[in-house]
Amino acid sequence: MLQNSQTIRHYQKLTDSMVDLWGRGYKFEEIRMYINGYLSCLRQTNTIEPYQIHRLEDETMRFLRDPSNFELSVP
């Protein structure tokens, strides 16, 4: 569970972007590459602590593996 507010904001940005990319037709492998690039940038800039980046990575991959996050909702 993420507890740091800055890490939570990064998680929200990542998950929103993942759903947006999926909606635009990107494949899971391409979305995973996007996540890896985002996390790599966080590591390079030292924006958040390394252990928080690791937790963010775990939570983001968990989100990616859950197919219900990418189902289109019918109004």
N, CA, C and O atoms as a printed pandas DataFrame, in Angstrom:
     atom_number atom_name residue_name chain_id  residue_number  x_coord  y_coord  z_coord
0              1         N          MET        A               1    0.836   -1.175    0.000
1              2        CA          MET        A               1    0.000    0.000    0.000
2              3         C          MET        A               1    0.885    1.244    0.000
3              4         O          MET        A               1    1.837    1.353    0.773
4              5         N          LEU        A               2    0.553    2.153   -0.866
5              6        CA          LEU        A               2    1.307    3.396   -0.954
6              7         C          LEU        A               2    0.793    4.377    0.098
7              8         O          LEU        A               2   -0.414    4.517    0.293
8              9         N          GLN        A               3    1.720    5.053    0.770
9             10        CA          GLN        A               3    1.318    5.978    1.818
10            11         C          GLN        A               3    1.840    7.390    1.611
11            12         O          GLN        A               3    1.282    8.343    2.155
12            13         N          ASN        A               4    2.878    7.530    0.849
13            14        CA          ASN        A               4    3.464    8.840    0.590
14            15         C          ASN        A               4    2.618    9.566   -0.465
15            16         O          ASN        A               4    2.310    8.994   -1.510
16            17         N          SER        A               5    2.246   10.813   -0.195
17            18        CA          SER        A               5    1.356   11.541   -1.113
18            19         C          SER        A               5    1.972   11.729   -2.495
19            20         O          SER        A               5    1.268   11.654   -3.502
20            21         N          GLN        A               6    3.258   11.969   -2.550
21            22        CA          GLN        A               6    3.912   12.157   -3.845
22            23         C          GLN        A               6    3.928   10.841   -4.640
23            24         O          GLN        A               6    3.741   10.850   -5.857
24            25         N          THR        A               7    4.147    9.733   -3.966
25            26        CA          THR        A               7    4.131    8.431   -4.624
26            27         C          THR        A               7    2.728    8.101   -5.115
27            28         O          THR        A               7    2.569    7.533   -6.195
28            29         N          ILE        A               8    1.725    8.447   -4.346
29            30        CA          ILE        A               8    0.333    8.209   -4.747
30            31         C          ILE        A               8    0.005    9.020   -5.996
31            32         O          ILE        A               8   -0.683    8.525   -6.889
32            33         N          ARG        A               9    0.485   10.252   -6.068
33            34        CA          ARG        A               9    0.250   11.076   -7.265
34            35         C          ARG        A               9    0.891   10.449   -8.497
35            36         O          ARG        A               9    0.303   10.447   -9.578
36            37         N          HIS        A              10    2.105    9.915   -8.328
37            38        CA          HIS        A              10    2.763    9.238   -9.453
38            39         C          HIS        A              10    1.978    7.989   -9.861
39            40         O          HIS        A              10    1.842    7.696  -11.049
40            41         N          TYR        A              11    1.469    7.263   -8.883
41            42        CA          TYR        A              11    0.659    6.072   -9.163
42            43         C          TYR        A              11   -0.589    6.460   -9.960
43            44         O          TYR        A              11   -0.933    5.797  -10.938
44            45         N          GLN        A              12   -1.258    7.520   -9.546
45            46        CA          GLN        A              12   -2.460    7.963  -10.250
46            47         C          GLN        A              12   -2.142    8.392  -11.679
47            48         O          GLN        A              12   -2.894    8.090  -12.606
48            49         N          LYS        A              13   -1.027    9.095  -11.854
49            50        CA          LYS        A              13   -0.631    9.504  -13.204
50            51         C          LYS        A              13   -0.340    8.284  -14.068
51            52         O          LYS        A              13   -0.754    8.215  -15.225
52            53         N          LEU        A              14    0.380    7.321  -13.489
53            54        CA          LEU        A              14    0.729    6.116  -14.242
54            55         C          LEU        A              14   -0.507    5.316  -14.626
55            56         O          LEU        A              14   -0.653    4.918  -15.782
56            57         N          THR        A              15   -1.384    5.078  -13.681
57            58        CA          THR        A              15   -2.561    4.252  -13.983
58            59         C          THR        A              15   -3.495    4.956  -14.967
59            60         O          THR        A              15   -4.063    4.310  -15.847
60            61         N          ASP        A              16   -3.658    6.260  -14.828
61            62        CA          ASP        A              16   -4.466    7.004  -15.800
62            63         C          ASP        A              16   -3.860    6.904  -17.192
63            64         O          ASP        A              16   -4.577    6.717  -18.174
64            65         N          SER        A              17   -2.553    7.028  -17.274
65            66        CA          SER        A              17   -1.870    6.920  -18.561
66            67         C          SER        A              17   -1.982    5.520  -19.143
67            68         O          SER        A              17   -2.136    5.357  -20.354
68            69         N          MET        A              18   -1.907    4.514  -18.289
69            70        CA          MET        A              18   -2.013    3.133  -18.754
70            71         C          MET        A              18   -3.385    2.877  -19.374
71            72         O          MET        A              18   -3.478    2.270  -20.441
72            73         N          VAL        A              19   -4.427    3.324  -18.728
73            74        CA          VAL        A              19   -5.782    3.136  -19.247
74            75         C          VAL        A              19   -5.960    3.935  -20.545
75            76         O          VAL        A              19   -6.596    3.460  -21.486
76            77         N          ASP        A              20   -5.405    5.129  -20.590
77            78        CA          ASP        A              20   -5.476    5.943  -21.797
78            79         C          ASP        A              20   -4.748    5.268  -22.963
79            80         O          ASP        A              20   -5.266    5.221  -24.079
80            81         N          LEU        A              21   -3.555    4.750  -22.703
81            82        CA          LEU        A              21   -2.801    4.054  -23.749
82            83         C          LEU        A              21   -3.553    2.825  -24.241
83            84         O          LEU        A              21   -3.596    2.556  -25.441
84            85         N          TRP        A              22   -4.143    2.082  -23.315
85            86        CA          TRP        A              22   -4.931    0.906  -23.691
86            87         C          TRP        A              22   -6.109    1.324  -24.577
87            88         O          TRP        A              22   -6.407    0.668  -25.576
88            89         N          GLY        A              23   -6.763    2.399  -24.209
89            90        CA          GLY        A              23   -7.889    2.892  -24.994
90            91         C          GLY        A              23   -7.495    3.345  -26.388
91            92         O          GLY        A              23   -8.311    3.323  -27.310
92            93         N          ARG        A              24   -6.254    3.751  -26.539
93            94        CA          ARG        A              24   -5.764    4.180  -27.860
94            95         C          ARG        A              24   -5.174    3.027  -28.667
95            96         O          ARG        A              24   -4.646    3.233  -29.759
96            97         N          GLY        A              25   -5.266    1.803  -28.121
97            98        CA          GLY        A              25   -4.869    0.633  -28.901
98            99         C          GLY        A              25   -3.473    0.099  -28.645
99           100         O          GLY        A              25   -3.008   -0.769  -29.383
100          101         N          TYR        A              26   -2.801    0.585  -27.634
101          102        CA          TYR        A              26   -1.478    0.059  -27.325
102          103         C          TYR        A              26   -1.598   -1.311  -26.671
103          104         O          TYR        A              26   -2.586   -1.603  -25.997
104          105         N          LYS        A              27   -0.584   -2.148  -26.874
105          106        CA          LYS        A              27   -0.577   -3.490  -26.305
106          107         C          LYS        A              27    0.040   -3.452  -24.910
107          108         O          LYS        A              27    0.703   -2.486  -24.533
108          109         N          PHE        A              28   -0.195   -4.528  -24.151
109          110        CA          PHE        A              28    0.314   -4.585  -22.783
110          111         C          PHE        A              28    1.840   -4.445  -22.741
111          112         O          PHE        A              28    2.378   -3.801  -21.840
112          113         N          GLU        A              29    2.520   -5.031  -23.688
113          114        CA          GLU        A              29    3.989   -4.936  -23.703
114          115         C          GLU        A              29    4.435   -3.482  -23.894
115          116         O          GLU        A              29    5.409   -3.047  -23.280
116          117         N          GLU        A              30    3.741   -2.751  -24.723
117          118        CA          GLU        A              30    4.078   -1.346  -24.941
118          119         C          GLU        A              30    3.768   -0.513  -23.700
119          120         O          GLU        A              30    4.502    0.420  -23.374
120          121         N          ILE        A              31    2.698   -0.847  -23.020
121          122        CA          ILE        A              31    2.352   -0.143  -21.783
122          123         C          ILE        A              31    3.396   -0.437  -20.712
123          124         O          ILE        A              31    3.783    0.452  -19.953
124          125         N          ARG        A              32    3.852   -1.689  -20.654
125          126        CA          ARG        A              32    4.891   -2.055  -19.691
126          127         C          ARG        A              32    6.183   -1.289  -19.966
127          128         O          ARG        A              32    6.874   -0.876  -19.035
128          129         N          MET        A              33    6.505   -1.102  -21.231
129          130        CA          MET        A              33    7.699   -0.326  -21.582
130          131         C          MET        A              33    7.540    1.132  -21.141
131          132         O          MET        A              33    8.504    1.749  -20.686
132          133         N          TYR        A              34    6.344    1.677  -21.270
133          134        CA          TYR        A              34    6.056    3.035  -20.800
134          135         C          TYR        A              34    6.289    3.127  -19.291
135          136         O          TYR        A              34    6.925    4.064  -18.809
136          137         N          ILE        A              35    5.769    2.145  -18.553
137          138        CA          ILE        A              35    5.947    2.112  -17.104
138          139         C          ILE        A              35    7.434    2.065  -16.751
139          140         O          ILE        A              35    7.895    2.802  -15.879
140          141         N          ASN        A              36    8.172    1.204  -17.424
141          142        CA          ASN        A              36    9.608    1.086  -17.151
142          143         C          ASN        A              36   10.335    2.403  -17.397
143          144         O          ASN        A              36   11.220    2.776  -16.627
144          145         N          GLY        A              37    9.968    3.106  -18.460
145          146        CA          GLY        A              37   10.576    4.395  -18.745
146          147         C          GLY        A              37   10.239    5.436  -17.688
147          148         O          GLY        A              37   11.104    6.209  -17.274
148          149         N          TYR        A              38    8.996    5.457  -17.256
149          150        CA          TYR        A              38    8.549    6.398  -16.220
150          151         C          TYR        A              38    9.316    6.151  -14.927
151          152         O          TYR        A              38    9.814    7.085  -14.300
152          153         N          LEU        A              39    9.405    4.878  -14.537
153          154        CA          LEU        A              39   10.111    4.533  -13.298
154          155         C          LEU        A              39   11.604    4.820  -13.406
155          156         O          LEU        A              39   12.237    5.228  -12.433
156          157         N          SER        A              40   12.151    4.608  -14.576
157          158        CA          SER        A              40   13.561    4.911  -14.789
158          159         C          SER        A              40   13.834    6.406  -14.615
159          160         O          SER        A              40   14.846    6.798  -14.034
160          161         N          CYS        A              41   12.928    7.225  -15.121
161          162        CA          CYS        A              41   13.073    8.676  -14.943
162          163         C          CYS        A              41   13.005    9.066  -13.471
163          164         O          CYS        A              41   13.753    9.932  -13.017
164          165         N          LEU        A              42   12.096    8.416  -12.722
165          166        CA          LEU        A              42   12.016    8.700  -11.288
166          167         C          LEU        A              42   13.316    8.322  -10.579
167          168         O          LEU        A              42   13.775    9.032   -9.684
168          169         N          ARG        A              43   13.902    7.203  -10.986
169          170        CA          ARG        A              43   15.167    6.774  -10.379
170          171         C          ARG        A              43   16.298    7.766  -10.690
171          172         O          ARG        A              43   17.120    8.070   -9.826
172          173         N          GLN        A              44   16.327    8.258  -11.914
173          174        CA          GLN        A              44   17.390    9.171  -12.334
174          175         C          GLN        A              44   17.286   10.532  -11.667
175          176         O          GLN        A              44   18.302   11.165  -11.378
176          177         N          THR        A              45   16.079   10.980  -11.425
177          178        CA          THR        A              45   15.898   12.325  -10.877
178          179         C          THR        A              45   15.851   12.354   -9.356
179          180         O          THR        A              45   15.834   13.427   -8.752
180          181         N          ASN        A              46   15.829   11.173   -8.736
181          182        CA          ASN        A              46   15.751   11.084   -7.272
182          183         C          ASN        A              46   14.564   11.872   -6.727
183          184         O          ASN        A              46   14.662   12.504   -5.675
184          185         N          THR        A              47   13.460   11.833   -7.434
185          186        CA          THR        A              47   12.255   12.543   -7.033
186          187         C          THR        A              47   11.676   11.971   -5.747
187          188         O          THR        A              47   11.265   12.712   -4.854
188          189         N          ILE        A              48   11.647   10.649   -5.664
189          190        CA          ILE        A              48   11.177    9.974   -4.457
190          191         C          ILE        A              48   12.209    8.927   -4.059
191          192         O          ILE        A              48   13.082    8.571   -4.850
192          193         N          GLU        A              49   12.104    8.446   -2.845
193          194        CA          GLU        A              49   13.070    7.481   -2.312
194          195         C          GLU        A              49   13.022    6.169   -3.095
195          196         O          GLU        A              49   11.961    5.773   -3.579
196          197         N          PRO        A              50   14.174    5.489   -3.223
197          198        CA          PRO        A              50   14.217    4.226   -3.982
198          199         C          PRO        A              50   13.224    3.168   -3.488
199          200         O          PRO        A              50   12.634    2.460   -4.304
200          201         N          TYR        A              51   13.029    3.047   -2.181
201          202        CA          TYR        A              51   12.082    2.038   -1.690
202          203         C          TYR        A              51   10.658    2.400   -2.092
203          204         O          TYR        A              51    9.828    1.513   -2.291
204          205         N          GLN        A              52   10.364    3.702   -2.213
205          206        CA          GLN        A              52    9.029    4.120   -2.654
206          207         C          GLN        A              52    8.840    3.823   -4.142
207          208         O          GLN        A              52    7.743    3.473   -4.578
208          209         N          ILE        A              53    9.907    3.964   -4.906
209          210        CA          ILE        A              53    9.837    3.628   -6.328
210          211         C          ILE        A              53    9.584    2.133   -6.490
211          212         O          ILE        A              53    8.815    1.720   -7.358
212          213         N          HIS        A              54   10.227    1.328   -5.660
213          214        CA          HIS        A              54   10.025   -0.118   -5.716
214          215         C          HIS        A              54    8.568   -0.467   -5.394
215          216         O          HIS        A              54    7.967   -1.301   -6.071
216          217         N          ARG        A              55    8.010    0.160   -4.379
217          218        CA          ARG        A              55    6.597   -0.072   -4.038
218          219         C          ARG        A              55    5.680    0.395   -5.167
219          220         O          ARG        A              55    4.703   -0.274   -5.503
220          221         N          LEU        A              56    6.003    1.542   -5.744
221          222        CA          LEU        A              56    5.233    2.068   -6.865
222          223         C          LEU        A              56    5.271    1.079   -8.029
223          224         O          LEU        A              56    4.249    0.830   -8.668
224          225         N          GLU        A              57    6.425    0.527   -8.298
225          226        CA          GLU        A              57    6.568   -0.451   -9.372
226          227         C          GLU        A              57    5.695   -1.685   -9.094
227          228         O          GLU        A              57    4.996   -2.167   -9.986
228          229         N          ASP        A              58    5.740   -2.185   -7.875
229          230        CA          ASP        A              58    4.927   -3.352   -7.510
230          231         C          ASP        A              58    3.441   -3.074   -7.706
231          232         O          ASP        A              58    2.726   -3.878   -8.305
232          233         N          GLU        A              59    2.985   -1.942   -7.204
233          234        CA          GLU        A              59    1.563   -1.602   -7.306
234          235         C          GLU        A              59    1.146   -1.379   -8.761
235          236         O          GLU        A              59    0.047   -1.767   -9.159
236          237         N          THR        A              60    2.006   -0.766   -9.540
237          238        CA          THR        A              60    1.695   -0.494  -10.940
238          239         C          THR        A              60    1.620   -1.792  -11.736
239          240         O          THR        A              60    0.737   -1.950  -12.579
240          241         N          MET        A              61    2.529   -2.713  -11.481
241          242        CA          MET        A              61    2.497   -4.000  -12.182
242          243         C          MET        A              61    1.263   -4.805  -11.763
243          244         O          MET        A              61    0.686   -5.522  -12.580
244          245         N          ARG        A              62    0.867   -4.693  -10.519
245          246        CA          ARG        A              62   -0.346   -5.354  -10.053
246          247         C          ARG        A              62   -1.556   -4.791  -10.805
247          248         O          ARG        A              62   -2.443   -5.541  -11.211
248          249         N          PHE        A              63   -1.584   -3.482  -10.987
249          250        CA          PHE        A              63   -2.660   -2.829  -11.738
250          251         C          PHE        A              63   -2.668   -3.331  -13.186
251          252         O          PHE        A              63   -3.729   -3.614  -13.743
252          253         N          LEU        A              64   -1.492   -3.440  -13.786
253          254        CA          LEU        A              64   -1.383   -3.870  -15.182
254          255         C          LEU        A              64   -1.857   -5.314  -15.361
255          256         O          LEU        A              64   -2.477   -5.640  -16.374
256          257         N          ARG        A              65   -1.571   -6.176  -14.390
257          258        CA          ARG        A              65   -1.949   -7.588  -14.499
258          259         C          ARG        A              65   -3.443   -7.839  -14.273
259          260         O          ARG        A              65   -3.938   -8.919  -14.597
260          261         N          ASP        A              66   -4.150   -6.880  -13.734
261          262        CA          ASP        A              66   -5.578   -7.056  -13.459
262          263         C          ASP        A              66   -6.395   -6.638  -14.685
263          264         O          ASP        A              66   -6.508   -5.448  -14.979
264          265         N          PRO        A              67   -6.960   -7.608  -15.395
265          266        CA          PRO        A              67   -7.676   -7.272  -16.634
266          267         C          PRO        A              67   -8.918   -6.405  -16.422
267          268         O          PRO        A              67   -9.359   -5.730  -17.353
268          269         N          SER        A              68   -9.480   -6.411  -15.230
269          270        CA          SER        A              68  -10.680   -5.612  -14.994
270          271         C          SER        A              68  -10.400   -4.115  -15.068
271          272         O          SER        A              68  -11.328   -3.325  -15.242
272          273         N          ASN        A              69   -9.143   -3.714  -14.941
273          274        CA          ASN        A              69   -8.796   -2.293  -15.029
274          275         C          ASN        A              69   -8.861   -1.769  -16.465
275          276         O          ASN        A              69   -8.857   -0.559  -16.691
276          277         N          PHE        A              70   -8.919   -2.686  -17.430
277          278        CA          PHE        A              70   -8.873   -2.269  -18.833
278          279         C          PHE        A              70  -10.149   -2.618  -19.594
279          280         O          PHE        A              70  -10.183   -2.564  -20.823
280          281         N          GLU        A              71  -11.184   -2.972  -18.862
281          282        CA          GLU        A              71  -12.470   -3.229  -19.506
282          283         C          GLU        A              71  -13.184   -1.907  -19.752
283          284         O          GLU        A              71  -13.146   -1.000  -18.920
284          285         N          LEU        A              72  -13.814   -1.816  -20.872
285          286        CA          LEU        A              72  -14.568   -0.603  -21.183
286          287         C          LEU        A              72  -15.895   -0.654  -20.452
287          288         O          LEU        A              72  -16.588   -1.671  -20.472
288          289         N          SER        A              73  -16.241    0.436  -19.813
289          290        CA          SER        A              73  -17.518    0.498  -19.116
290          291         C          SER        A              73  -18.615    0.897  -20.102
291          292         O          SER        A              73  -18.416    1.745  -20.972
292          293         N          VAL        A              74  -19.753    0.274  -19.945
293          294        CA          VAL        A              74  -20.888    0.561  -20.804
294          295         C          VAL        A              74  -21.856    1.457  -20.023
295          296         O          VAL        A              74  -22.335    1.063  -18.960
296          297         N          PRO        A              75  -22.150    2.664  -20.543
297          298        CA          PRO        A              75  -23.046    3.582  -19.810
298          299         C          PRO        A              75  -24.471    3.096  -19.788
299          300         O          PRO        A              75  -25.339    3.754  -19.213
